[in-house]
Amino acid sequence: MIIDPSREMGFLTKVMMAIVITVLSTLGNADGPPSPDEVLAIPTDLEQLLNDHLEVQRLTRDQLLDGLVEFIFSPQGLNFQYIAYPTRDVSGTFEHREGNCLSVTLLFMALAHRMGLEAAAREVSVPMDWRREGSSLFEVGHINVLVTTPLRKAIVDFEPDPIVARRTSAVHMGKTVSVRRMLAHFYNNRAAELLNNGDLEQAVAWSDQALKLAPGFSQALNNRGVIASRGGEVPAAESFYQASLELDPNNTSTLLNLISLYRRQNDETRTQRYQKRLENLRPRDPFFLWALGQEYATNGEFSRARRMFSRARRLMPEEPKFHASLAEIHWQNGEPQRALGLLQKALKLVDTDDPLRQQYLNQLYSMGGCSAIPGVKPETEDCSALISG
């Protein structure tokens, strides 16, 4: 899902998805998106590998399930690796041996159905995780697979964090969806990725394909609204947003987009109305509060941003991004010592190999570097080692 606030801030919801840096040739061409059959097509090489790995005709359905999971993830099989982006079709996921939860769900479902297994995709209800990358803000959702055999109902989950996976694989956390709906997620993600790459025409085509498969898909209607907005079709954008809210009145991405649209039109009445509605939705979801704070900060509403970041930090004090975002607000407000203290806290909460670490160090240097920290003398001293202590 995309959010299109003012100042050209892109907002892509990874409904089982992510933002892509380069458009893969395997995902369609200039003539438009591939057909659903092409998205789910199993390459001949993949089918041969699977047949070599499993004696499909001799195994029970429970053995096939275990064998398929082992085939996808073991070094003797595909040795699949999780990456956040890009979203790939079955062929692309097989070719690269990596993908996000939607990419591997497509792969697993295609192979499971070919083997005669009863498998269905599940949209998982989990607290949304939000993050900013450059000028884009991402909302992260999740999808997994329910497989039913004569002996059990098994959730096959592609979440790399084992603690999170235990939660997302709980039966009550998700609802099964049709293959058409799963494919609509794929086209919707690709539309967002293409829009982010500046290909408005193709984004329209992929988004329309998502809505053709699932007309009642709130996230896809939201994305279509952003695409219309980027194309200068403001009335159409508002219409798509309102249609999205009719299906899901609590769609935070759509509410943010409407706030941005009305703000750009200098419609203060409706801006305030939807802003109040948005703030009342999930007051105890720290990632939602953080994302809302990011929106406020982008539009110069720093007191509101500070309030959102502070609430998020109180709810989840071990999350470094909340400390870092609040640090920026204090810095803007002329409170350097509070800002530096919050950044030090953020740095202590991230692993040494976490990409966020360098981002926070850069933020620290921009505020005066190591010498700005009380007790640190030379500017050339390595802050990393100091702050890790």
C-alpha angles and dihedrals in degrees: 000000000000131000118201108193126166122291088046093280107168117216119196120181112209097217087183088327149073149217116284126218098199128022110240118228089223091067101068138293142248090288092068141267122333121253120264089254090056092049091054097037113131113222116235092240091054093050091049092051091050092050090050090050100045133037091220096182094054101046131088118236091257090052090047091053093051091043093051093051090048091047093053098045109027124092087238090059130032094320087215116203127202120238127169095230159069110032108230137189122238094274094047093047090052093046094052098032089221141080147132127279094278094047093052092041088059090049094046094046093049092051094041092053091046088055093049097252121148103238133160133181118242128208104219123219106220132144106276118251115214129194138169123227112183107307094344129090119204131204111199123211131169144230133188140165134262114207120191120201132168089266106036153357109242131189113215106201129185099199110131094208107080093205093052090042092059089056098043092048093059110117094230092053097072147037126218118245134194125262088250091056091047090051090047087059089054095051090043091053093048091050089056092048093049092048090052088053090054097251099133096166094054091042088059092051095049093044092050089051090054091052092045089059095041114018091175095056106125095194092051091050088052091051091048088054091054091049090051090048092051088051091054094252097131099165090049090049092053090048092053091047093051091048088052091052092048087062096039114017090185097053099137095193092054092047090052090050092051091049089052093046093050092044090055088051090051088239097151095173096059092036090058093042094056093038090058091045091052096049091053095056108078109001092165100047102100095198091051090050090049092050091049089050089052090054092050093047091050089056095046096254092133099162090055091044090051091052093051094046091047092051091048091050093051091051094047111017093171094065108099097200091064091056093045094050092048089048090059091053092051090049091052088049093056097255103124098164093054090046093051092047091053092048091051088052091050091051092051090054097055127076119247092249096045112117088222089067093070090044090055092044089052088050089051093050090050088057093053106294126241093327089065091065113090110252096020114112117181120055088217094060115118106253092192095068093041096050093044090060 
